[in-house]
Amino acid sequence: MGVSKYESLKPSAIKLRKQGLSIPEIEKRTGIPRSNLSGWLKTVPLTNKQKQKLHDNWTKALVTARKGAVKWHNEQKRLRLKKAHEEALETLDKINQDDRATLELALAILYLGEGTKRKVETSLPNSDPSILRFFIAATSKLYGLERTQFYAVLYLRYDQDVEETIKYWSRALGLPISAFKRVNRDKRTAGTKTYATYKGVCNVHCGSVAIQRKLVYLANAYLDKIN
């Protein structure tokens, strides 16, 4: 009974094939199983025009499918980012941001990863203004440092405008122009263009080596406890 039903639809399937429809499209329109269609249509002769139309339809379907896949993946990424943001805020809500020990531990972990450790000084180089603002704010609060005790050294690519870059970092960090003591330009980068958003690396110096030593010891001691 089922075979007879499908056989009666065979002429319609062949006609749709000659119109340039793919097997999945014909299956969707007629309800004929793909296995039946494959057997019927593999010997159906097509003109060059029909073959081209079939190819064009296949290409359009592929483009549509890819766009749909990209849209789906973008939406999934958006949801994952939203979840990560919400989870981060939940963790932050559990932290007492007025607790000095918590602040000092956060600073110590940052310093262990990014700060200067081989020289007899306390300094932190970075290209991210928010990291350096935290460094300045945390050391000021924890160790009673004044803004006048901070100074900076810039490391720039050769084609960067020194004056404009100093102004950028001065605004970003809330330090006076006079706090920028030296600018090092990398001659190895001469002749290659720098991205407009790249502002070089700013190394902020503060206080004595005693701060460095305490931060490094604190971070290592904490890691040893966790490990």
Sequence and secondary structure as in RCSB ss.txt:
>XXXX:A:sequence
MGVSKYESLKPSAIKLRKQGLSIPEIEKRTGIPRSNLSGWLKTVPLTNKQKQKLHDNWTKALVTARKGAVKWHNE
QKRLRLKKAHEEALETLDKINQDDRATLELALAILYLGEGTKRKVETSLPNSDPSILRFFIAATSKLYGLERTQF
YAVLYLRYDQDVEETIKYWSRALGLPISAFKRVNRDKRTAGTKTYATYKGVCNVHCGSVAIQRKLVYLANAYLDK
IN
>XXXX:A:secstr
 HHHHHHHTHHHHHHHHHTT  HHHHHHHH   HHHHHHHHTT    HHHHHHHHHHHHHHHHHHHHHHHHHHHH
HHHHHHHHHHHHHHHHHHTS TT HHHHHHHHHHHHHHHS  SSSS EEEES HHHHHHHHHHHHHHH   GGGE
EEEEEEETTS HHHHHHHHHHHHT  GGGEEEEEEEGGGTTS   TT   EEEEEES HHHHHHHHHHHHHHHHH
H 
